[in-house]
Amino acid sequence: MPPRATGDARRAAVLGSPIAHSLSPVLHRAAYAELGLTGWSYDRFEVDETGLPGFLEGLGPEWAGLSLTMPLKRAVIPLLDAVSDTAASVEAVNTVVLAEDGRRTGDNTDIPGIVAALREHGIERVESAAILGAGATASSALAALARVCTGEVVAYVRSGTRAAEMRRWGERLGVAVRTADWADAAQALHAPLVIATTPAGTTDALAAAVPERPAALFDVLYEPWPTALAARWSLAGGAVVSGLDLLVHQAVLQVERMTGRAPAPLEAMRRAGEKALAER
């Protein structure tokens, strides 16, 4: 895609429900400022599955792209003209690029965002890994591990249904997945890489079980930060990758896809995100 002219009036936004907490406007606006895209704006809109078709139909040619959060990542797929292989692999779209002729293309920047965040912290290959949780983020984590992990991934889950889902995702993504009960989640902390994909507070009880010499933890949360698990992990000398790392890296890819400008200003976006979180 050719770069847009800096003075063009172009629009983008993040959609979801709830959406008020989203840091995406802060990150994208910081990128626009750094890139000199003075005519660009980025907003947030409260949109659920019911309202999504009407919202998309109402978009004009000035719209360049959308970021999507829950509960829209799967609901949007039937409304698109094309979906990238990455997004199709986990049936989740977090990015929609809008062409001036109205064509809608869905992509997933969470998966390469996880890989990039890990790489930034020196984690390019691990022999095995553990995932805490089995929601939508866990499937993206599995897809990222297909590019990073050479051996088994153990997923710690709360139900047999979730366990079966994770095994199915593993088969689909080409990852050797073994499931274990959440009651044994403390064992996960001894893995070379632990990815925590659970809601705030879920892993707090595991902080006391952090080993003396932990390896690497990727906690997808960014607020509140640090989580109890991440704080204890860092104190023990282990490598910690945060949800803000993921948020920034996936947003960098979104900016590049929507604007046609690369590279997006990673550090300016990170500083803006850190400042916004500190002021909350």
Buried (B, 14 or more C-beta within 10 A) or exposed (E): EEEBEBEEEBBBBBBBBEBEEBBBBBBBBBBBBBBEBEBBBBEBEEBBEEBBEEBBEEBEEBBBBBBBBBBBBBBBBEBBEEBBEBBBBBBBBBBBBBBEEEEBBBBBBBBBBBBBBBBEBEBEEBEBBBBBBBBBBBBBBBBBBBBBBEEBBBBBBBEEEBBEBBBEBBEBBEBBBBBBEBEEBBEBBBBBBBBBBBEEEBBEEBBEBBEEEBBBBBBBBBBEBBBBBBBBBBEBEBBBBBBBBBBBBBBBBBBBBBBEBEEBBBEBBBEBBBEBBEEE
